[in-house]
Amino acid sequence: MRRLTLPGYPDTFVLTERPTGHHDDDDYEPLPGGLTLDDAVLVASREVQPGDLIVAYFSGRAENGRRLADHVVGPFPAAPHTLRDCPCKGCKECTEVRTWTLADPARVADVSSRYLCLLPADDDGPCVHAYPNEPVAVIHAATVAAAAEEDQADEQPLRKYHVVWAADFEASSPEEAAQLAYEQLKSYATDALPPVLEIRDTDGQTVVLDLMA
């Protein structure tokens, strides 16, 4: 748990531990690329930059001068823009704003100062609106990119390997030898000693591994 402050705001914003898995009828996704809430900072929505990862809001009322985090179920990279420039095709959120505006033409100029959009609508849901002064916890885009690069550097690329196991059997036919080999392979999953394996990669390099070593 972290206590955050924002210039111009009297409240303390409490960034609680992020829920994991199924919680309150929602399945919370983990933060990507090894990121943690220690990487998050508090900004006003109007300060959110493209690519910043939105992780929590603080839209609830303050209690004893504290406002608790409302964690985003699926953290998302922001694509902030004005409602006037919204590329959505009439999502529910934007339709409600337009209805509110049409009820009083004097409100047209007020829309841009009252609302902004952090993410345009897609197939999974409507636009994400916010008040410009609304506090939000984000992980800056540069931090997200650096974590992704480090994560990729830690990943070993997949390669193709040819694994060979060999053993000698006394049998009356190839079919019987194959059956004996099959039975021995199955026994490795229970109480038999694992085999010595010969592994060859696509460059022709061979490694012999004794799994009991």
C-alpha positions as CSV (number, residue, x, y, z in Angstrom):
1,M,0.0,0.0,0.0
2,R,1.3,3.4,-1.0
3,R,0.1,6.9,0.1
4,L,0.3,9.4,-2.7
5,T,-0.4,13.2,-3.0
6,L,-1.1,15.5,-5.9
7,P,-0.4,19.2,-5.9
8,G,-3.6,21.2,-5.4
9,Y,-5.5,18.3,-3.9
10,P,-6.0,18.2,-0.1
11,D,-6.7,14.5,0.1
12,T,-4.3,11.6,0.5
13,F,-4.7,9.0,-2.2
14,V,-4.1,5.4,-1.1
15,L,-2.9,3.0,-3.7
16,T,-3.9,-0.3,-2.2
17,E,-2.6,-3.7,-3.1
18,R,-3.9,-4.8,-6.5
19,P,-6.5,-7.5,-6.5
20,T,-5.4,-10.7,-8.3
21,G,-7.6,-13.3,-10.1
22,H,-11.3,-13.4,-9.5
23,H,-12.5,-10.7,-7.1
24,D,-15.8,-9.0,-6.6
25,D,-17.2,-10.6,-9.8
26,D,-14.2,-9.4,-11.9
27,D,-11.1,-11.2,-13.1
28,Y,-8.2,-8.8,-12.5
29,E,-5.4,-9.0,-15.0
30,P,-1.8,-8.8,-13.6
31,L,0.3,-5.9,-14.6
32,P,2.4,-6.7,-17.7
33,G,6.1,-7.2,-18.1
34,G,7.1,-7.5,-14.4
35,L,5.7,-4.1,-13.6
36,T,4.4,-3.4,-10.1
37,L,2.5,-0.7,-8.4
38,D,5.8,0.7,-7.2
39,D,6.2,1.9,-10.8
40,A,2.9,3.9,-10.6
41,V,2.6,7.7,-10.2
42,L,-0.4,9.9,-9.5
43,V,-1.4,12.5,-12.1
44,A,-4.5,14.4,-13.2
45,S,-6.3,12.9,-16.2
46,R,-5.4,15.9,-18.3
47,E,-1.7,15.0,-17.8
48,V,-2.0,11.4,-19.1
49,Q,0.2,10.8,-22.1
50,P,-0.2,8.4,-25.0
51,G,1.0,4.9,-23.9
52,D,0.8,5.6,-20.2
53,L,-0.7,2.5,-18.5
54,I,-3.9,3.3,-16.6
55,V,-3.9,1.2,-13.4
56,A,-6.3,2.8,-10.9
57,Y,-8.8,5.7,-10.4
58,F,-9.7,7.5,-7.3
59,S,-13.2,8.5,-8.0
60,G,-14.7,7.7,-4.6
61,R,-15.5,10.1,-1.9
62,A,-12.7,11.0,0.6
63,E,-13.1,9.5,4.1
64,N,-11.0,11.1,6.8
65,G,-9.0,12.8,4.1
66,R,-8.2,9.6,2.3
67,R,-9.4,8.3,-1.1
68,L,-8.9,4.6,-1.9
69,A,-7.8,3.3,-5.3
70,D,-10.4,1.8,-7.6
71,H,-8.2,-0.6,-9.6
72,V,-8.7,-1.0,-13.3
73,V,-9.7,-4.7,-14.0
74,G,-7.7,-4.7,-17.2
75,P,-4.9,-2.1,-17.2
76,F,-4.7,-0.4,-20.6
77,P,-2.4,2.0,-22.5
78,A,-4.0,5.4,-22.8
79,A,-4.7,7.1,-26.1
80,P,-6.0,10.5,-24.7
81,H,-7.9,12.9,-26.9
82,T,-10.7,15.5,-26.7
83,L,-14.3,14.4,-27.2
84,R,-14.5,16.5,-30.2
85,D,-11.8,14.4,-31.8
86,C,-13.2,11.0,-30.7
87,P,-13.0,8.4,-33.4
88,C,-15.7,6.2,-32.0
89,K,-18.9,5.6,-33.9
90,G,-21.4,6.5,-31.3
91,C,-20.5,4.5,-28.2
92,K,-22.8,4.5,-25.2
93,E,-20.6,7.0,-23.3
94,C,-20.3,9.5,-26.1
95,T,-24.0,9.2,-27.0
96,E,-24.9,10.2,-23.4
97,V,-22.6,13.2,-23.6
98,R,-24.1,14.3,-26.9
99,T,-27.6,13.9,-25.5
100,W,-26.6,16.1,-22.5
101,T,-25.1,18.7,-24.9
102,L,-28.1,18.8,-27.3
103,A,-30.4,19.5,-24.3
104,D,-28.8,22.9,-24.0
105,P,-26.7,24.3,-26.9
106,A,-24.9,26.5,-24.4
107,R,-23.2,23.4,-23.1
108,V,-21.3,22.8,-26.3
109,A,-18.3,24.9,-25.3
110,D,-18.4,23.3,-21.9
111,V,-17.9,19.7,-23.1
112,S,-14.2,20.0,-23.8
113,S,-13.5,21.5,-20.4
114,R,-15.7,19.0,-18.5
115,Y,-14.7,15.7,-20.2
116,L,-11.8,14.0,-22.0
117,C,-11.4,10.5,-23.4
118,L,-8.6,8.3,-22.3
119,L,-9.3,5.5,-24.7
120,P,-11.6,5.3,-27.7
121,A,-14.2,2.6,-27.9
122,D,-13.5,-0.8,-29.3
123,D,-15.3,-4.1,-29.7
124,D,-14.9,-4.8,-25.9
125,G,-16.5,-1.7,-24.6
126,P,-17.3,2.1,-24.9
127,C,-14.9,5.0,-24.7
128,V,-13.2,5.6,-21.3
129,H,-14.2,9.1,-20.2
130,A,-12.7,11.1,-17.4
131,Y,-12.8,14.6,-15.9
132,P,-9.7,16.5,-16.7
133,N,-8.8,17.1,-13.0
134,E,-9.7,13.5,-12.0
135,P,-6.7,11.8,-10.2
136,V,-5.5,8.6,-11.8
137,A,-2.6,6.2,-11.1
138,V,-0.5,5.5,-14.2
139,I,2.7,3.8,-15.1
140,H,4.5,6.1,-17.6
141,A,4.9,4.8,-21.1
142,A,8.7,5.0,-20.9
143,T,8.7,2.7,-17.8
144,V,6.3,0.3,-19.6
145,A,8.6,0.2,-22.7
146,A,11.7,-0.4,-20.6
147,A,10.1,-3.2,-18.7
148,A,8.9,-4.8,-22.0
149,E,12.5,-4.6,-23.4
150,E,13.9,-6.2,-20.2
151,D,11.3,-8.9,-20.3
152,Q,12.1,-9.7,-24.0
153,A,15.9,-9.8,-23.2
154,D,15.2,-12.4,-20.5
155,E,13.3,-14.6,-22.8
156,Q,15.3,-17.4,-24.5
157,P,14.3,-17.9,-28.1
158,L,12.8,-21.2,-29.0
159,R,15.0,-23.6,-31.0
160,K,14.5,-27.1,-32.4
161,Y,16.3,-29.9,-30.7
162,H,16.5,-33.6,-31.6
163,V,16.5,-35.8,-28.5
164,V,17.8,-39.4,-28.7
165,W,17.5,-42.1,-26.1
166,A,19.1,-45.5,-26.6
167,A,19.0,-48.9,-24.8
168,D,19.8,-52.5,-25.6
169,F,17.2,-55.3,-25.3
170,E,17.2,-59.0,-25.9
171,A,14.2,-59.8,-28.1
172,S,13.0,-62.3,-30.7
173,S,11.9,-59.6,-33.2
174,P,12.1,-55.8,-33.9
175,E,8.5,-55.6,-32.8
176,E,9.2,-57.2,-29.4
177,A,12.3,-54.9,-28.9
178,A,10.1,-51.9,-29.6
179,Q,7.5,-53.1,-27.1
180,L,10.2,-53.6,-24.5
181,A,11.5,-50.1,-25.2
182,Y,8.0,-48.7,-24.9
183,E,7.5,-50.4,-21.5
184,Q,10.8,-49.1,-20.2
185,L,10.0,-45.6,-21.3
186,K,6.7,-45.7,-19.5
187,S,8.5,-47.0,-16.3
188,Y,10.5,-43.7,-16.2
189,A,7.3,-42.0,-15.0
190,T,7.1,-44.2,-11.9
191,D,10.1,-45.7,-10.1
192,A,12.7,-46.4,-12.7
193,L,15.9,-44.3,-13.2
194,P,15.6,-41.7,-15.9
195,P,17.6,-42.3,-19.1
196,V,20.7,-40.6,-20.4
197,L,19.6,-38.4,-23.3
198,E,21.5,-37.1,-26.3
199,I,20.4,-33.7,-27.5
200,R,21.4,-32.3,-30.9
201,D,20.5,-28.7,-32.0
202,T,20.1,-27.4,-35.6
203,D,23.7,-26.3,-35.6
204,G,24.8,-29.9,-35.1
205,Q,26.0,-29.4,-31.6
206,T,25.4,-32.4,-29.3
207,V,25.0,-32.5,-25.6
208,V,24.6,-35.6,-23.5
209,L,22.5,-35.2,-20.3
210,D,22.3,-37.6,-17.5
211,L,19.1,-36.6,-15.7
212,M,20.3,-38.3,-12.5
213,A,23.6,-36.3,-12.4
